[in-house]
Amino acid sequence: ASGWVWAEGGRNIVRVHITGDGGKTWYVADVVEGGNQPFGRVWAWVFWKVNDVTAAIDNDGKMVDICSRAVDMAYNIQTETCNHIWNFRGLGNNSWFRKKIDISKAWTCSKSCIKTIIIDVRNSF
């Protein structure tokens, strides 16, 4: 999986976490670009990458749900949902990014198979 992140106020990104099981297990992504910006003066995107994420397959065996969250230098962390700050225009929504990935075209599973796989979702975010 790969993606980008930005923190308001010029704060540096400390790390990015990725999960494939709804937040039970987190993987730390590597910052691949933008991590060397001056301390406290980060005004550009920070790009991250993680090679493998173990993801739980949904009940119909077709989709996995990958989520990411970031932590900035003040140790602010993105919340799971924006329900507590919801507003009509969607302003201030800074919750986990979620991406559903259809694996049914690339992988088939019988009813007796293990319900987790290691899947490379590079460039899906």
C-alpha positions, -999 to +999 in steps of 0.1 A: +000+000+000+012+035-006-002+070-001+003+105+011-004+125+042-002+160+055-005+176+090-019+210+095+001+238+111+033+227+094+038+198+118+060+169+107+046+134+102+061+110+127+046+078+114+018+063+094+000+031+104-019+007+081-044-020+092-063-047+073-083-060+102-103-029+115-075-016+138-067-048+157-032-050+141-012-020+128+017-020+104+042+009+104+047+023+069+080+037+056+081+074+048+096+074+013+095+111+004+090+144+023+102+132+056+132+154+056+114+187+056+125+214+081+112+207+117+079+225+122+078+239+087+062+210+067+040+225+040+041+196+015+027+161+012+046+132+029+046+100+009+046+066+026+047+029+016+043-005+032+049-037+012+026-063+028-005-059+049-024-089+064-061-082+057-093-099+069-115-110+040-152-100+044-179-127+047-186-130+009-149-136+002-146-107-023-134-076-004-108-065+020-108-032+039-075-014+043-073+017+066-045+042+072-039+067+100-011+092+106+006+106+136+021+141+136+050+156+157+026+167+185+014+131+186-020+140+172-035+108+157-064+105+133-096+091+149-114+061+136-145+080+125-157+116+122-190+109+139-181+131+168-173+161+146-198+156+117-210+188+100-230+194+069-201+205+047-177+178+059-152+203+072-127+190+097-131+154+087-097+139+095-105+103+103-089+071+091-087+067+053-105+036+042-101+017+010-122-014+000-103-036-024-120-062-046-099-093-045-124-116-061-110-111-096-074-120-086-080-146-059-106-173-052-114-190-020-134-221-010-156-219+021-130-239+041-100-216+034-084-193+059-101-159+061-069-138+060-044-133+032-013-113+027-021-090-002+000-064-020-022-033-024+005-010-037-008+021-053-043+015-041-046+046-020 
